[in-house]
Amino acid sequence: MRTYIGGQEAVSVNEFIELALGTPLELWLGVEGESEEERAARLDAARDILADNPDLPDDVSRIAARVIEARAPELFNVVPLMQRPASRRTARKGAAA
């Protein structure tokens, strides 16, 4: 199955996310080993993008909800559990000694 976003094919999960967001995923999550200066620049760029696109967080949440809904069984590997039959206790007749 092929996935297209804005007419461009997403060939990997990261590419799908990047196309859906319109920005690289690393902009929001950072990269391992980034310096404080790189982190500050990345966060400044993210703030600028959010200022220019105030609906972006809502759009991202909507996309994530759709993906989770469509792929829930695969994502969570949901397997129904069988219910154990209730154990029965036998009633004792007579008086205790």
C-alpha positions in Angstrom: 0.0 0.0 0.0 1.4 3.4 -1.0 0.8 6.5 1.1 0.7 10.0 -0.5 0.7 13.3 1.3 0.2 16.4 -0.8 0.9 14.4 -4.0 4.3 13.1 -2.7 4.8 9.5 -1.8 6.0 8.7 1.7 8.3 5.7 1.6 9.1 5.5 5.3 7.5 6.3 8.6 9.8 9.2 9.2 9.1 10.6 5.7 5.4 10.3 6.3 5.7 12.3 9.5 7.9 14.9 7.9 5.5 15.3 5.0 2.5 15.5 7.4 4.1 18.1 9.6 5.8 20.0 6.8 9.0 20.0 8.8 11.6 17.5 9.7 10.8 15.4 12.8 14.2 16.3 14.3 13.1 19.9 14.6 10.6 19.0 17.2 12.4 16.1 18.9 16.1 17.2 18.6 19.0 14.9 17.8 21.3 13.0 20.1 24.4 14.9 21.1 23.2 18.4 20.0 25.0 21.3 21.7 23.2 23.9 23.8 23.7 26.3 20.9 22.1 23.9 18.4 19.3 23.2 20.7 18.6 26.9 21.2 18.6 27.5 17.5 16.3 24.5 16.9 13.8 25.7 19.5 13.9 29.3 18.1 13.0 27.9 14.6 10.2 25.7 16.1 8.8 28.8 17.9 8.9 30.7 14.6 7.0 27.9 12.8 4.4 27.7 15.6 3.9 31.5 15.5 3.4 31.4 11.7 1.1 28.3 11.9 -1.0 28.5 15.1 -3.2 25.5 14.0 -0.2 23.2 13.6 -0.5 21.5 17.0 -4.2 20.8 16.4 -3.5 19.5 12.9 -0.7 17.2 14.2 -3.0 15.8 16.9 -5.8 15.2 14.4 -3.3 13.3 12.1 -2.0 11.3 15.0 -5.5 10.3 16.1 -6.4 9.2 12.6 -3.3 7.1 12.3 -3.9 5.5 15.7 -7.5 4.8 14.9 -6.6 3.2 11.6 -3.8 1.1 12.9 -4.8 0.5 16.6 -4.7 -3.3 16.4 -1.3 -3.3 14.8 0.1 -0.6 17.1 -1.1 -2.1 20.3 -1.2 -5.8 19.3 -4.6 -6.1 20.9 -5.7 -9.7 21.7 -9.0 -10.4 23.4 -8.5 -12.3 26.6 -10.7 -15.3 27.3 -12.7 -15.1 30.5 -12.1 -17.8 33.1 -15.2 -19.6 34.2 -16.2 -18.5 37.7 -15.3 -21.1 40.3 -18.1 -22.6 42.2 -18.0 -23.3 45.9 -20.1 -26.1 47.2 -22.4 -25.3 50.0 -21.9 -27.4 53.1 -25.0 -28.8 54.7 -25.2 -29.3 58.4 -24.0 -27.6 61.5 -20.4 -27.0 62.3 -19.1 -29.1 65.2 
